[in-house]
Amino acid sequence: MKDHHSSFIILIVLLFAYSPGKAESKAIVLDFEITPPAGKLSVADIPKKPRSFVVDEPAQFSSGQKSKLESAMAKMSAAPTYIVNKKGRLPVSANLYANELLRRWSSSGTNFSAMVLSVDTPLPEIFVVISGRNLDPGTRNDLLTLGNAAIKLIDGQSGQFKDIQKIATAIAPALNTFAQLYQKPGIPPSFDTNEINQLTDLPANAPLTGRQPFPRDRSSKASSQWDLLSSTLDWRLIHILFIITCATVFLAGIALLFRRIRRHRPLYFPVHKPRHRFSAPYSGGSNAQIKYVSE
Amino acid sequence: MLAPENVFSSGKCHCPGCHSTLEKTANTCPHCGFNAHLCIARFPFDPPPLKQIMDPDEVIDAHQKKRLSKTIARLEKAFPQITVSFCSVLLPEGVDGRQFGYWLLNRCSPASGLDAKRRLHHLLLLVDRNSKTVSATVGYGLDCFLDDITLHQALQSSRDHFIHEGYVEGSIKWIHLIRKKLAVLHEKAVTDWKRRFNRRLPPSVTAEPENNEEKKAVNLNPYSTPLSQLPHLNQRNAPQLAAKGR
């Protein structure tokens, strides 16, 4: 890692360090080449190629706020930064979710990208996710420091939009500058096409060794329609409903069984003293008769 | 504990000979002089064993027999005290099916003590193919619940089946009707018993009676000697039922 990179990061860290942090926030650094795609854990509610850098699912931001963020994010050509406001809990862990989205949205020529992921639940969470390719440990640490510094901007008092805005407007230019500086030495990660072709022939669960680049198209193959559907379903609710339905059917079955047993139980007439008539031992002549011919 | 019969019925009965209503029990009908000895004299031959389906002429096909047997078994399963017999015969002209049924039920020797016990709750359906009549006869154990009127109503309700679908189908229909009526009658009988004794039915009442109790009940009347014990009479005029050796 070059010295000017480190000093730049330290400068930003010092700049953001005074801000109080927040417990429900986290900085995540992803490397597309070693972090596998989410696979089954896909998302269906996010467009594959967003036209906007701001994806506000619960529509919490006003159009003015959204356009303000949008215009700020649009300037970052070297490292696109997305702002995702997700309603409800995430179907998968935050890093897998962000990994899936950034993989879809980042073009192959982009080395760095970032996402400010706000999860709108009763206990809101904000994640700063920075992704890159072929990150060495030093760069990885620098990016993590950058993310943590951005996290510290959350004061928890000015509101969620303000927090998101602060983080996004801080991280986006910083990462953009970082990406531009990173490219200057002229060592962009280059891929041998033969190597990639070989890797795409590997089975999905083949172990990856060292810093082998992960086949990029594997993620799209792993995300089937079922995966997309399953991510939208509330499995917990389905599980509860299934249990309730089974319990109801079981109880109804038991009730019907008891009813059937009760209805079909053998009946005994009360025994009484026989009133013997005409000296007959078994029957006193109680009888009835009809003629069964049509008249 | 054996309840007196008047808990469940008024105590009126009918004479099998002249069918007149009698206010109280008697060994001889005051109107026509009918008694068991006269009845035996009318049918002076050994009765066949009382089976579930009695078809001495073998006129009922196997399928119909199976259906009939199934229907009877269903009733006997629902009311384990009750046993049912179906008999199809050609009786000579002038012989009343009711009297023949009465004779058959009383005269036929039970195969065992258990059979004798069950005979009190026996239900006999007799079809006389000659006069095209069908008659139903019940034992002492059932006659206070299943009176003549109920039996007649059930026969009338199944009359169309007897006419249009044959006597076997008519009998099946009748047995079904009786089974449904018995369920209602059972409920009423239990209610009457509870009202009278103001308590839950003891097991001896709800379940099948003990042998001793039943024997006692059978022997309560000094005139209750089984007809089969009476002096054997000569077997002239035996109808085909006996002639077939059944």
Boltz contact constraints between the chains, C-beta under 6 A:
constraints:
  - contact:
      token1: [A, 266]
      token2: [B, 80]
      max_distance: 6.0
  - contact:
      token1: [A, 267]
      token2: [B, 79]
      max_distance: 6.0
  - contact:
      token1: [A, 267]
      token2: [B, 186]
      max_distance: 6.0
  - contact:
      token1: [A, 268]
      token2: [B, 81]
      max_distance: 6.0
  - contact:
      token1: [A, 268]
      token2: [B, 206]
      max_distance: 6.0
  - contact:
      token1: [A, 268]
      token2: [B, 207]
      max_distance: 6.0
  - contact:
      token1: [A, 269]
      token2: [B, 145]
      max_distance: 6.0
  - contact:
      token1: [A, 269]
      token2: [B, 186]
      max_distance: 6.0
  - contact:
      token1: [A, 269]
      token2: [B, 189]
      max_distance: 6.0
  - contact:
      token1: [A, 270]
      token2: [B, 3]
      max_distance: 6.0
  - contact:
      token1: [A, 270]
      token2: [B, 189]
      max_distance: 6.0
  - contact:
      token1: [A, 270]
      token2: [B, 193]
      max_distance: 6.0
  - contact:
      token1: [A, 270]
      token2: [B, 205]
      max_distance: 6.0
  - contact:
      token1: [A, 271]
      token2: [B, 2]
      max_distance: 6.0
  - contact:
      token1: [A, 271]
      token2: [B, 209]
      max_distance: 6.0
  - contact:
      token1: [A, 272]
      token2: [B, 2]
      max_distance: 6.0
  - contact:
      token1: [A, 272]
      token2: [B, 3]
      max_distance: 6.0
  - contact:
      token1: [A, 272]
      token2: [B, 5]
      max_distance: 6.0
  - contact:
      token1: [A, 273]
      token2: [B, 2]
      max_distance: 6.0
  - contact:
      token1: [A, 273]
      token2: [B, 4]
      max_distance: 6.0
  - contact:
      token1: [A, 273]
      token2: [B, 217]
      max_distance: 6.0
  - contact:
      token1: [A, 273]
      token2: [B, 220]
      max_distance: 6.0
  - contact:
      token1: [A, 274]
      token2: [B, 140]
      max_distance: 6.0
  - contact:
      token1: [A, 274]
      token2: [B, 217]
      max_distance: 6.0
  - contact:
      token1: [A, 275]
      token2: [B, 5]
      max_distance: 6.0
  - contact:
      token1: [A, 275]
      token2: [B, 25]
      max_distance: 6.0
  - contact:
      token1: [A, 276]
      token2: [B, 221]
      max_distance: 6.0
  - contact:
      token1: [A, 276]
      token2: [B, 224]
      max_distance: 6.0
  - contact:
      token1: [A, 277]
      token2: [B, 13]
      max_distance: 6.0
  - contact:
      token1: [A, 277]
      token2: [B, 25]
      max_distance: 6.0
  - contact:
      token1: [A, 278]
      token2: [B, 35]
      max_distance: 6.0
  - contact:
      token1: [A, 278]
      token2: [B, 36]
      max_distance: 6.0
  - contact:
      token1: [A, 279]
      token2: [B, 27]
      max_distance: 6.0
  - contact:
      token1: [A, 279]
      token2: [B, 35]
      max_distance: 6.0
  - contact:
      token1: [A, 279]
      token2: [B, 36]
      max_distance: 6.0
  - contact:
      token1: [A, 279]
      token2: [B, 223]
      max_distance: 6.0
  - contact:
      token1: [A, 280]
      token2: [B, 36]
      max_distance: 6.0
  - contact:
      token1: [A, 280]
      token2: [B, 106]
      max_distance: 6.0
  - contact:
      token1: [A, 281]
      token2: [B, 106]
      max_distance: 6.0
  - contact:
      token1: [A, 281]
      token2: [B, 224]
      max_distance: 6.0
  - contact:
      token1: [A, 281]
      token2: [B, 226]
      max_distance: 6.0
  - contact:
      token1: [A, 282]
      token2: [B, 105]
      max_distance: 6.0
  - contact:
      token1: [A, 282]
      token2: [B, 106]
      max_distance: 6.0
  - contact:
      token1: [A, 282]
      token2: [B, 119]
      max_distance: 6.0
  - contact:
      token1: [A, 282]
      token2: [B, 139]
      max_distance: 6.0
  - contact:
      token1: [A, 283]
      token2: [B, 105]
      max_distance: 6.0
  - contact:
      token1: [A, 283]
      token2: [B, 106]
      max_distance: 6.0
  - contact:
      token1: [A, 283]
      token2: [B, 137]
      max_distance: 6.0
  - contact:
      token1: [A, 283]
      token2: [B, 139]
      max_distance: 6.0
  - contact:
      token1: [A, 284]
      token2: [B, 13]
      max_distance: 6.0
  - contact:
      token1: [A, 284]
      token2: [B, 140]
      max_distance: 6.0
  - contact:
      token1: [A, 285]
      token2: [B, 16]
      max_distance: 6.0
  - contact:
      token1: [A, 285]
      token2: [B, 102]
      max_distance: 6.0
  - contact:
      token1: [A, 286]
      token2: [B, 138]
      max_distance: 6.0
  - contact:
      token1: [A, 286]
      token2: [B, 143]
      max_distance: 6.0
  - contact:
      token1: [A, 286]
      token2: [B, 148]
      max_distance: 6.0
  - contact:
      token1: [A, 287]
      token2: [B, 98]
      max_distance: 6.0
  - contact:
      token1: [A, 287]
      token2: [B, 135]
      max_distance: 6.0
  - contact:
      token1: [A, 287]
      token2: [B, 136]
      max_distance: 6.0
  - contact:
      token1: [A, 287]
      token2: [B, 137]
      max_distance: 6.0
  - contact:
      token1: [A, 288]
      token2: [B, 136]
      max_distance: 6.0
  - contact:
      token1: [A, 288]
      token2: [B, 148]
      max_distance: 6.0
  - contact:
      token1: [A, 288]
      token2: [B, 151]
      max_distance: 6.0
  - contact:
      token1: [A, 288]
      token2: [B, 152]
      max_distance: 6.0
  - contact:
      token1: [A, 288]
      token2: [B, 155]
      max_distance: 6.0
  - contact:
      token1: [A, 289]
      token2: [B, 97]
      max_distance: 6.0
  - contact:
      token1: [A, 289]
      token2: [B, 98]
      max_distance: 6.0
  - contact:
      token1: [A, 289]
      token2: [B, 133]
      max_distance: 6.0
  - contact:
      token1: [A, 289]
      token2: [B, 135]
      max_distance: 6.0
  - contact:
      token1: [A, 290]
      token2: [B, 155]
      max_distance: 6.0
  - contact:
      token1: [A, 290]
      token2: [B, 159]
      max_distance: 6.0
  - contact:
      token1: [A, 291]
      token2: [B, 132]
      max_distance: 6.0
  - contact:
      token1: [A, 291]
      token2: [B, 133]
      max_distance: 6.0
  - contact:
      token1: [A, 292]
      token2: [B, 132]
      max_distance: 6.0
  - contact:
      token1: [A, 292]
      token2: [B, 134]
      max_distance: 6.0
  - contact:
      token1: [A, 292]
      token2: [B, 162]
      max_distance: 6.0
  - contact:
      token1: [A, 292]
      token2: [B, 163]
      max_distance: 6.0
  - contact:
      token1: [A, 293]
      token2: [B, 132]
      max_distance: 6.0
  - contact:
      token1: [A, 294]
      token2: [B, 163]
      max_distance: 6.0
